[in-house]
Amino acid sequence: MRDLDVNALAVRLGPSALEEHGLAPLVFASMALPALRDTALRAAAVEPLRLADLRKVLTALHARGIQPLILKGTALAYDLYDAPEQRPRGDVDLLVARGEMEAVRDVFRELGFRERITSGDEHGLRQQLFLRADDFGVEHAYDVHWEIANQALFAGTLTAAELRPRANPLPRISALAFGLPRAEALLHACIHRIAHHHDDERLIWLVDIHLLRGAMPREEHARFWRLAAERGVVGVCLRSVEVTEEWLGVRGPRAEEFLSPGELGREEPTRVYLAAKSRGGVLLADLRSLPWRARLQRLGQLAFPPRAFMRASFSHVRAPLPLLYVWRAVRGMARLFRKAGV
């Protein structure tokens, strides 16, 4: 699979680590290791149900004039992997325009989905999760985003409006299925593992980056690095590509082939995510990117989320609501000092 040495990964990691890194179905397809069989068979059994459900959702959204863009794992599973079940994922990520969200909510409600209650953090949450169990007991989850990332520093890096005209068709899903163009998909993959997962070296995300780079002609690599420079994420992309090459041992076109030394070393606000060591550092970096009024709003919403969210979050605790807010604040302060990503 595009110079990916699956056997070497299997020898290096062992079955339990392969499971942890999301590589079990991919490795099993190549090596049929008995320890990975159950995971691979479960993935293969569930995939047709997930595909049928996704087709229903896309058809219903299309009927309302909405063309969502499929992000991350699901798009890549049907675009770059030999079989979609080789790319594990917990949900389907969709990108729509902010102004389409009410119509999107209506569609998911009509299809029998329920919305997960959120904390109301409008400056830190730019997505909504919808859940539904089918007749076979399989739960289908759709994370609908109206920004490409929750973090303010990355949220506007790519938009649905600019991506739709160049969307990448995904015919293995349906004629209504589209993902990001390859260069933008690679940009998003590089950003996501830093912004959302704090430079976590989970290997399935690195395999995604490897496969995207391998599928791109040289002119797409040039466009990818130009985009990174224009959107202020060169440092983040350099780090993601570097980690991918270190783990998988395959080199591709170099950033310096397309960008000047000044562009490669330019100070970018997003590089703070490469240096932030704690959750508090990450939160502080994101707050600094917001206007003062938005900063205060976000702090207030973090401290005092809606009653419904509190009751849902502490459903196992019988205590007055004020005490729950105090407990949340104490727990939240302690988490600020934890390592980012933990």
LODRENDO-780840 format. One line per 3 residues: for each residue x, y, z of C-alpha. Coordinates in steps of 0.2 Angstrom, whole numbers, plus 5000, padded with zeros to 4 digits. Layout:
% residues N
X/Y/Z ~ ...
//
This chain:
% residues 342
5000/5000/5000 ~ 5010/5014/4993 ~ 5027/5009/5001
5019/5006/5018 ~ 5029/4992/5026 ~ 5015/4984/5036
5025/4969/5041 ~ 5038/4980/5049 ~ 5025/4989/5059
5018/4973/5065 ~ 5035/4966/5071 ~ 5040/4983/5079
5023/4985/5089 ~ 5015/4968/5093 ~ 4996/4965/5093
4991/4975/5108 ~ 5000/4991/5102 ~ 4993/4988/5084
4975/4988/5092 ~ 4979/5004/5102 ~ 4986/5013/5086
4971/5008/5076 ~ 4981/4997/5064 ~ 4973/4980/5068
4962/4979/5053 ~ 4975/4986/5041 ~ 4988/4974/5047
4976/4959/5047 ~ 4972/4962/5029 ~ 4991/4960/5025
4997/4947/5038 ~ 4981/4938/5045 ~ 4988/4938/5063
4976/4927/5073 ~ 4977/4940/5088 ~ 4970/4953/5076
4956/4943/5069 ~ 4942/4947/5080 ~ 4944/4966/5078
4946/4965/5059 ~ 4930/4954/5057 ~ 4920/4966/5068
4926/4980/5057 ~ 4921/4971/5041 ~ 4904/4966/5048
4899/4984/5054 ~ 4906/4993/5038 ~ 4891/4989/5027
4879/4995/5040 ~ 4888/5011/5042 ~ 4889/5014/5024
4870/5011/5022 ~ 4867/5024/5036 ~ 4879/5036/5028
4870/5035/5011 ~ 4853/5039/5020 ~ 4860/5054/5028
4868/5061/5013 ~ 4852/5058/5003 ~ 4842/5067/5016
4854/5082/5017 ~ 4854/5083/4998 ~ 4835/5084/4998
4837/5100/5008 ~ 4850/5107/4997 ~ 4865/5104/5008
4881/5096/5002 ~ 4891/5091/5017 ~ 4910/5088/5015
4915/5071/5023 ~ 4931/5074/5033 ~ 4945/5063/5040
4943/5044/5043 ~ 4928/5041/5033 ~ 4933/5051/5018
4950/5043/5018 ~ 4944/5025/5021 ~ 4934/5026/5005
4947/5036/4995 ~ 4964/5029/4999 ~ 4962/5012/5008
4960/4996/4999 ~ 4945/4992/5009 ~ 4936/5005/5020
4935/4994/5036 ~ 4954/4995/5036 ~ 4953/5013/5043
4944/5012/5060 ~ 4934/5027/5066 ~ 4922/5031/5079
4910/5042/5069 ~ 4908/5051/5053 ~ 4914/5069/5052
4905/5081/5041 ~ 4908/5099/5037 ~ 4894/5111/5033
4892/5130/5033 ~ 4887/5138/5049 ~ 4871/5145/5042
4866/5127/5037 ~ 4866/5120/5055 ~ 4848/5123/5059
4843/5113/5043 ~ 4855/5100/5047 ~ 4848/5098/5064
4830/5096/5057 ~ 4837/5082/5045 ~ 4845/5072/5059
4830/5074/5070 ~ 4819/5068/5056 ~ 4830/5053/5054
4828/5048/5072 ~ 4845/5055/5079 ~ 4847/5063/5095
4859/5078/5099 ~ 4872/5076/5112 ~ 4870/5090/5125
4885/5102/5124 ~ 4893/5113/5137 ~ 4888/5129/5127
4906/5134/5125 ~ 4902/5143/5108 ~ 4920/5149/5106
4928/5132/5109 ~ 4915/5120/5102 ~ 4912/5121/5083
4903/5105/5080 ~ 4888/5095/5086 ~ 4886/5076/5088
4871/5066/5083 ~ 4868/5048/5088 ~ 4856/5034/5083
4856/5016/5085 ~ 4849/5005/5070 ~ 4839/4990/5070
4854/4979/5073 ~ 4859/4989/5088 ~ 4874/4997/5080
4876/5015/5085 ~ 4879/5028/5071 ~ 4887/5044/5076
4889/5060/5065 ~ 4900/5074/5071 ~ 4894/5089/5061
4907/5104/5060 ~ 4904/5121/5054 ~ 4922/5126/5056
4937/5115/5052 ~ 4943/5115/5070 ~ 4937/5119/5087
4952/5130/5092 ~ 4951/5148/5087 ~ 4968/5148/5080
4964/5135/5067 ~ 4945/5137/5065 ~ 4946/5148/5049
4960/5139/5041 ~ 4948/5131/5028 ~ 4930/5134/5025
4916/5124/5017 ~ 4913/5139/5005 ~ 4930/5138/4998
4931/5119/4998 ~ 4915/5114/4990 ~ 4920/5120/4972
4935/5109/4972 ~ 4928/5094/4982 ~ 4935/5077/4979
4921/5064/4974 ~ 4920/5048/4984 ~ 4910/5037/4972
4913/5021/4983 ~ 4901/5029/4995 ~ 4889/5037/4983
4887/5050/4969 ~ 4882/5062/4983 ~ 4898/5060/4993
4912/5072/4993 ~ 4928/5075/5003 ~ 4941/5088/5004
4953/5090/4989 ~ 4969/5081/4993 ~ 4980/5095/4997
4967/5102/5009 ~ 4964/5085/5016 ~ 4982/5083/5020
4982/5101/5028 ~ 4968/5096/5039 ~ 4976/5079/5044
4992/5088/5049 ~ 4982/5101/5059 ~ 4970/5089/5067
4983/5079/5076 ~ 4991/5094/5083 ~ 4976/5105/5087
4965/5091/5093 ~ 4977/5078/5099 ~ 4992/5088/5105
5005/5080/5094 ~ 4999/5062/5098 ~ 5009/5050/5088
4994/5038/5085 ~ 4999/5028/5070 ~ 4983/5028/5060
4983/5047/5059 ~ 5001/5045/5052 ~ 4996/5032/5040
4983/5044/5034 ~ 4996/5058/5031 ~ 5007/5045/5022
4994/5039/5010 ~ 4988/5057/5006 ~ 5006/5062/5002
5008/5046/4991 ~ 4993/5050/4981 ~ 4997/5068/4977
5007/5073/4962 ~ 5021/5086/4964 ~ 5010/5100/4959
4998/5096/4973 ~ 5013/5095/4985 ~ 5017/5113/4980
4999/5118/4982 ~ 4999/5110/5000 ~ 5014/5120/5006
5008/5136/4998 ~ 4992/5134/5007 ~ 5001/5130/5023
5011/5146/5021 ~ 4996/5157/5017 ~ 4986/5150/5032
5000/5151/5044 ~ 5002/5133/5048 ~ 5019/5129/5041
5026/5124/5058 ~ 5012/5112/5062 ~ 5013/5104/5045
5032/5102/5046 ~ 5030/5093/5063 ~ 5016/5081/5056
5026/5077/5041 ~ 5042/5074/5051 ~ 5034/5062/5063
5026/5053/5049 ~ 5042/5050/5040 ~ 5051/5045/5056
5038/5032/5060 ~ 5035/5025/5043 ~ 5052/5027/5035
5046/5035/5019 ~ 5052/5052/5013 ~ 5042/5063/5001
5044/5080/4993 ~ 5053/5092/5005 ~ 5045/5108/5011
5060/5118/5006 ~ 5057/5113/4988 ~ 5042/5124/4988
5045/5137/5002 ~ 5058/5150/5005 ~ 5069/5150/5021
5059/5165/5027 ~ 5042/5156/5025 ~ 5049/5140/5033
5055/5150/5049 ~ 5042/5163/5050 ~ 5033/5166/5067
5016/5159/5066 ~ 5003/5160/5081 ~ 4998/5142/5078
5016/5136/5082 ~ 5012/5139/5100 ~ 5003/5122/5100
5019/5114/5096 ~ 5027/5121/5112 ~ 5012/5120/5124
5015/5107/5137 ~ 4999/5108/5148 ~ 4981/5109/5145
4982/5127/5153 ~ 4995/5132/5140 ~ 4983/5126/5126
4968/5135/5133 ~ 4978/5151/5136 ~ 4985/5151/5118
4967/5149/5111 ~ 4960/5163/5123 ~ 4974/5175/5117
4968/5173/5099 ~ 4950/5179/5103 ~ 4944/5197/5106
4943/5202/5124 ~ 4924/5201/5124 ~ 4925/5183/5117
4938/5178/5130 ~ 4927/5184/5144 ~ 4912/5175/5136
4922/5159/5134 ~ 4928/5159/5152 ~ 4910/5162/5158
4903/5148/5148 ~ 4917/5136/5154 ~ 4913/5140/5172
4894/5140/5171 ~ 4888/5128/5157 ~ 4869/5125/5155
4860/5116/5169 ~ 4855/5102/5157 ~ 4873/5099/5153
4878/5098/5171 ~ 4864/5086/5175 ~ 4869/5075/5161
4887/5076/5165 ~ 4884/5072/5184 ~ 4869/5060/5182
4877/5048/5194 ~ 4879/5061/5207 ~ 4865/5066/5219
4870/5084/5225 ~ 4863/5102/5223 ~ 4868/5110/5207
4879/5124/5215 ~ 4890/5110/5223 ~ 4891/5102/5206
4897/5119/5198 ~ 4910/5120/5212 ~ 4916/5102/5209
4917/5105/5191 ~ 4928/5121/5194 ~ 4940/5112/5206
4942/5097/5194 ~ 4944/5109/5179 ~ 4958/5119/5188
4967/5103/5192 ~ 4966/5097/5173 ~ 4974/5114/5167
4991/5107/5174 ~ 4990/5090/5166 ~ 5000/5087/5151
4992/5092/5135 ~ 4982/5078/5126 ~ 4980/5068/5143
//
